[in-house]
Amino acid sequence: MYECGSGVLRLQNLTGSEMDLAKPILVTGATGKTGRRVVTAIAKRGGAVRAFVRRAEVGPELRQAGASEIAVGDLTDNDSLKHAVQGAG
């Protein structure tokens, strides 16, 4: 979960505890307006970002925004999704 209120970034996992920034955080929708902001916000906080994208050619833009890894695939493709989440925090 990404929350940004009053200029404070709070990252929580689904259980409500703080995310482990030592593991890559998977961001789906990273090429969109909100997703790109999430990538940048996590990277600025010191987190490693794994951006999940459909097209590899957007990788350089996302690396410039702060993504440390690019995972290419589609949310409807179970194999690419499994690969993307492997090792993520």
Rosetta blueprint (number, residue, H / E / L):
1 M L
2 Y E
3 E E
4 C E
5 G E
6 S L
7 G L
8 V E
9 L E
10 R E
11 L E
12 Q E
13 N L
14 L L
15 T L
16 G L
17 S L
18 E E
19 M L
20 D L
21 L L
22 A L
23 K L
24 P L
25 I E
26 L E
27 V E
28 T E
29 G L
30 A L
31 T L
32 G L
33 K H
34 T H
35 G H
36 R H
37 R H
38 V H
39 V H
40 T H
41 A H
42 I H
43 A H
44 K H
45 R L
46 G L
47 G L
48 A L
49 V E
50 R E
51 A E
52 F E
53 V E
54 R L
55 R L
56 A H
57 E H
58 V H
59 G H
60 P H
61 E H
62 L H
63 R H
64 Q H
65 A H
66 G L
67 A L
68 S L
69 E E
70 I E
71 A E
72 V E
73 G L
74 D L
75 L L
76 T L
77 D L
78 N H
79 D H
80 S H
81 L H
82 K H
83 H H
84 A H
85 V H
86 Q L
87 G L
88 A L
89 G L
